[in-house]
Amino acid sequence: MISTKLSLESLEVLDAIARKGSFAAAAESLFRVPSAITYTVRKLEEDLGIALFNRSGHRAELTDAGAELLREGRILLSAASELESRVKRVANGIETELTIAISDLFNITVLYPILKAFYAQNFGTRIKLITEVYGGSWDALISGRADISIGAPGDGPSGGGYMTKPIGALEFHYAVAADHPLATLPEPIQNADILRYRAISAADSSRNLAPRTSGILTGQDVLTVPTMQAKLQAHIAGLGVGYLPKKLAEKHVATGELVIKIVAEPKPEGISYLAWCSKGGKAQQWLLKELEQLTMDAWLM
């Protein structure tokens, strides 16, 4: 068992004396009699075997040891106060922490105005943002790494424990570098022609669920990169071909870096979802109310 000669009460007394400048003023601020303050300090000094105050002057001045105790003690007092507040928030149905997973296809800065408004509510809930790739958005939710997932693609995994709302359909274009051999091939491009060239794939970030793949032909060479941005740059560099989100592809078609090609078997639109754990508290409910108002266009800004 851990034993300590310090108590939060004694640290509060020490803090009050330092702030108010005297034992009497500290006693008044703490609604205690001066003799109780004097006793607490002397008891603490005896227990620690050190002098905390220099009593040669009229004003209560801390010794070096006393100043160090106060400096570290204030950290403990702050932590104790925060712990008390967090426990009360939990008792009132407010989460101490929420993790939000967002698809790497989406613009994470769209969340920032919502978070600014969230902090203004004074829930006291800590927010953690993580980025997931493809099926990792579902994996984060199912595994408990996230409480809310934004941009989870396609059908969710079995098992339940979560709720969903469609954000919208995500369109894709088959995009190749302007100097890639497929750029000048007659359309629609057949699978046999595509198979001759390397595909670029963003690695699914799932840790527990089976990783998902899309738009890769059986037997096709694949370069796997960590994120959609890395995939985009690999396309531009001519390292391979494949599908990119429509707006992302069109942006770089306008710069002349990419060419959009019509293929014989195009990739269908994919539905992206806002998904969340069913057993959320008041902080999560507030966030969901705001997140549900955002459209696919807003996330792809």
N, C-alpha and C positions, 0 to 999 in steps of 0.2 A: 504493500500500500504506500502511495506517495504521501509524504508529510511535508507541510510547508508552514513557516512561521508568518507568512503574509496572508492577509485577507483582503477582500475587496473593500470592506469597511475601512480598514486602516489606510488603504491607498486613497480612498475618497477623502479621508480626513487630511492626508498629506497634500493632496491636490487642492483642497479648499484653503488650507493655510497658505500655500504658495500663491494662490490667486488673490486671496484677500489681504495678505500681508501681516496678519496677526492671528493668534489663537482665538481671541475674542470675536473677531470678525468672522472667522471660519465657523465658530460655534453658532453664531447668529444665522449664517447662511444655511447651515445644516439643521437648524432648529434643535440644537442641543445646548446643554450648559457648558461653560468653559472648562469646568473640572473634568468633564467626560472627554473633551478633546485632549487635554493635557495628559490624562491617564492613558488614552489610546496611543499617543506618541511615545510616552515613556515606556509603555509595555512593548511597543514595537522595537524601540532602541535596545531594551534589555534582551529581547528575544534574539535580535540580530547581532548584538554585541558591538554596536557602532553608534556614533552620534549622528543624528540626522539634521539637527539645527544648531547653529552657532548662537548661543544665548547671551553673548557679550553686549549686543546692541539692543536698541528699543524695538527694532523690527525683526520679525522672525526670518532669518536668513538660512537657507539650506547649506549644509556642508557639501563637499564634492560628492561624497557617498550618497547624501540625501538627494542631490540633484540627479544623480544617475538612477536612483531608485524611482524618483518621480517620473523621469523620462520614459523608462521602461514600464512603469506602473500605469501610466496614462494609456499605453498601448493595450495593456490588459483590461483596463476599464472600458476602453472603446470596444474591444472584442466582446466583452461580457454584455455590454449594452446592445450590440448588434445581435448577439446570440439570443438575448431576451426578446428582441423585436422579431427575429426570424421565427422563434418558437410560437410567438403570438400570432404571426401571420399564417403559419401552418395550421394552427388551431382554428383560424378563421377561413380556411380553405384557399389560401394564397400560396402558390409554390415559391420555394426558396430559389429555384433555378429552373430555367427552361432552355432547351437546346433546339435550335431551328436549323434543319438541313435544307439547303437550297440547291437545285440542279445547277450544274455549271453552264447550262445553256441560258440561264436567266441572269439578268443584271442585278447583282446583289445590292447595289446602291439604292434600288427602288425600295428596299426595306428601311432605309435610314430615316425618312420622315415619319414612318410609322413608329419606329423605335423612339424617336424624339418625343412623340406624343405619348408613347407608352411610359417613358420615364417620368413624364409630367404627372402621371396618375399616382405616383409615389407608392407603387405596389411593393417596392423593395426587392423585387425578383431579379436575380442575376440572369443575363441573357448570354448564350453562347451560340455563335453562328459557325456552321460547318458547310463545306461544299462537297457534294456528292456527284458521281458520274453515273448516268444511266440508271440501272437497277439498284445502284447504291442508295438512291433516294428512298426506295422501299426498305432495303436492308437496314438502314439507319433507324427507321421507325419500328420495324418488327423486333430488332435486337435491343431496343431501348437506348441506342446512342442519340436518338432525337425524339422530341415530343411532338414536333410539327415538321412536316416535310412538304416543301414547295417544289412542284414540277416533277412529281413522281410519274414515270411514263407507263402508259398501258394499264392492263389489269393488275390489281394488287395480288399479293400472295395469299394463300389460304391461311386459316387460323384465326382470323378476326382480331378483335381488340383495338380496332381503329375505325375511323369514319373518313369519308372522302367527299369532295366536291370538285367537279370538273372545272379546270381553269379555262381550257379551250383547246383547239386543235393546233398542232404544230406541223407546219409544212416543211418539206425538204426538197432540195434541188441536188441533182447529180452534178458535181462540180469538179473540174480539172484545171490544172495550170494552163495558161494561155499557150505555152510552148509544148504541152504534152501531146503525144501522138494521137490520143483520143479526141483532142480539140478540133481536129479537122476531119474526123471520120463522119461519113453520111449518117443521118438520123432516120429512124431510131437505132441506137447502138444495141447490138445483140449481145447476149451473155457470153457467147463464144469469143467475141472481141474483147469484152471487159476482162475475161478470165486471163488474158495474156499479160495483164498489168497488176501491179501491187495495189492492194486496198489499204487505206489508212483507217485505223480504228481507235477510238478513245476507250481506254480500259475501264470496264465496269468496276466501280469501287466497292462492290458487295464483299462482305467478309464472311457471311454465313449463308446467304441465299446463293443459288447457282448463278454465276455471271451471265448476263444477257449479251447477245450480239445481234447486229442488224445490218443488212445490205452487203453481206460478204458471201460470195459464191463458194460452193464446195470445191476445194482444191486450189483456191486462190491464195497467192502469197499475201501476207498481212504484215504491216508495220503497226505495232501497237504503241500508242503514246498516252500520257497520263491524263490529259484534259482536252476539252473541245477547242480551246485556244491553240493548244499544241497541234491538234489535228488540222486546224485551219492553216497554220503556218507550214505544216508538212505538205498540204495540198498546193499552197502557193509556191513552195520550193520544188514542186514537181516530183516529190518522192512517191506519190501514189494518188489514187482516186477514191471517190466515194461520195456519200451524201453529207450535205451540210444544211443546217437550218436555213430556210429560204431567205430571211432578211440578212443573215450573216453572209450568205453566198452572194446575194445581189449587191451588197455594199462593196465587195471586192471585184465583182464584175464591172462595176462602174469605174474602178481604178485601172482596169485592164489586166489585173493579176489573175483572174479566174474566168473560165468560160463555163456556162451552164449547158449541159447536154441532155437531150431527150433520149431516154433508154427504153428498150422494148418492154421491160418489166419494172415500172416505176414503183418507188416506195410509197405506200399509202400514208395519209396523214396520221399522226399519232396524238391521242388525247393525253394531255398532262393534267395531273390532279393535285389539289391541295389535300393533304391527308394529315390526320392527327390522332393521337392516342385518345381512346374513349374516356378515360378517367382523368380528365383535365380539371384544373381548378379555375379560380376567378381570373388569374393573370392570363392563362391560356385562352379563356373565353373572350377576354377583351381583345387579344391579338387576332383571334380568328375572325371576329366581327369586322375588323379592319382589313384583314387579308382577303376575305371573301369578296370584297368589293373590287379587287384588282383584276384586270383582264389580261389575256395573253399579250396584247399589244403593249400594255404597261410594263410587263416583265421583260419584254424584248427591246425596250427603248435603247 
